[in-house]
Amino acid sequence: MYSPANRRVLAIFTTMHSMNNQHHSSTFTTDIATACAVIEQQHTDTLAKIRSIIRHPRSLARPQASWRPPIIALDPPTSAHGLRVAITRRRVGPNVQARVRGYGEHRRPAYVLALRFSCRQGQEVSPVLAEAWVRGIVGEANAGCVHALSDEYTPTFLWITDAQGQALHSPASLFAAFAQAA
């Protein structure tokens, strides 16, 4: 049914999900590194699809009540897994632009991206697994630009980008109101 490589990926994801409540820093670091490596090696098509949708006009939030963010099912597609990500991109205003530039960023901020991870069955999403996907999307070099909102079941990751989609460094205080609204 699954190739040996896919069985290994499923085993890693299952192990990571079961280790979700463990808080040993050495295990956590190893799990992130392992998950990132597996995602970057085995799921390049899914990562490319996510990056493409991030840049696509459909991900730009609309004021209409009928608008819904695009949702992508993440690999491995098993009934027990069911992980998916909703992608929302919003334009930033002059106040956010000024705060990001005051933080030391020289490029002009254009958008704030929000990636919300959830499971179809309503199970808790492993924060380690969600972070590994985000690191695969933005790249290890830009991981410091991403801010995580803590939520037991649906981790949400936010970051500011320029018009070309490059992640920018920004203060975490920018997302305090977003955390309260979410």
N, C-alpha and C positions, 0 to 999 in steps of 0.2 A: 504494500500500500504506500509506504513512504520510503524514499531512498535512505541509505545510511546517513547522508549529510543532514537530511530533514529530520530523521529520528534524533540525531545529536542536537539539533536546534530545539526540537520539542522538549528534549530532556533538560537542556539548559534553562529554557523558559519555565518549565514546570518546577525545576529546582529553585529558580529565582522566585517564583510566585510563592512557593511554600516557605521560603526563607524571608518573606516580606517583613515579618515581625521581629527578626533578629537585628540587633543594633551593634554588631561588632565591626569596628572601623576597617580592620584588615579584610574581613569577608566582604563588606560593602564595596570597598575599592576593587577587589578582585572581581566581584559580580558585575560592577559597572564596566570594567575593562573587558571582561569576557563577553558581556552582552553587546557592547559596542563593536567588538571585533566580529562577532557572529552577524550582527545586523549589517555592518558595512560589507562583509564578504558574501553573505547569502541573500540579501534583500536589496540589491542595488536598483532593481526595477521599481520597487515600492518607494524607495527613497527618492528616485528621480520623479516618480509620479507626484509625491508630496511636494517636492520643490517646484514642480510645474504648476500645481494647483495654487501654491502660495502666490505665484506671480500672475495667475490668471484673474481676470476681472471678476469672476464669479465668487472669489473669496473675499472681495471687498464688501464690507457690511453695508446694507441698504436700510433706509428708514422705513420701508414698507413692513407691515406686520407679517406678510406672507414670506419674507426672505428667511431662508435657513442656511446656515453655513454648510459648505461641502463636507461630507464625511467619507473617510477612506477606511476600509477594513484592512487591518494589518496582519501580516503573516505571522505565524502559521495559521491557516484557516481551518481550525478544528472547532468542533462544537463546544469543547471544554474551554477553549481560549476566547474567541469572540472579541478580541481587542480592536478598537477603532479610535480614530482621531477626528475631531471636528476642527476645521481651520477657519479662523476669522481674522481678517485684516481690516484695520481702521486707519483713516488718515489722522495725522497728528496736527494739532493747532499750533499757533505761535507761542503759547505759554510753554508747551512741552518742548518745542524747538529751542526756546531760550534756556530752559532748564538743562537740557542735554548738552547744549553748547557750553553752558556754565560749568558743567561737570567735566569739561575738558575735551569733548569730542569736536573735531574740526569739520566733519562731514555733516551735511544738512539732513536732519531726521525727516522722514516722509510718512512712515507707517508704524503702527504697533501691531504685532502679530500675537495671536493667542491660539495655542494648541491645547485642546481639552481632550484628555484620554478617558475612555469609558469602556465598559464591557457590555455586550448585548444582554446578558442575563442579569445585569445589575450587581455583579460581584465587584469586590474591591480590586482596583488596578494596582499592581506592584509599582511603587514609585521608582524603584531601580530600573524596571523594564521601560517605563515611560521616559525616564531621563536618558536611558540608552538610545531610545528612538530619537529624542531631541538632539542629542550629541551627534548622532548619525546625520541628521538633517542640517544642522548648522556647522558641523565640523568641530573637532577638538579645539582648534585655535580660537573659535568664537564662543566656546561654552561659558566663559565668564561673562558674556553679554546677556545670558538668559536668566530670567527670574522665575522662581517656582512659587506657586500659591499652594499652600498645604491644604489638602482636602483628603479625607480618608478614602473616598471611593473614586473620585475623578480628578486626578492631578491635572493642573493647568499650568502651562509654561508660557511666559510672555517675553518679548524682546522688541526693541526698536530697530528699524532698518532705514537705510537711505533709499532713494528712488530706484537704485539698482538691486535692492534686496540684500545688501550686505549688512550684517548685524553691527549695531553700534553699542558702545558702552553707555550705560545710563544708570542713574541712581535708583535704588530699590524703592525709595519713597514715592517715586512716580506711580507705582502700582498699588499703593496702600488703599486708595479709593476703589480700585478695581477689585481688590480682595474683599472689601466690605460688600460690594455690589454682587459679587459672585456667590 
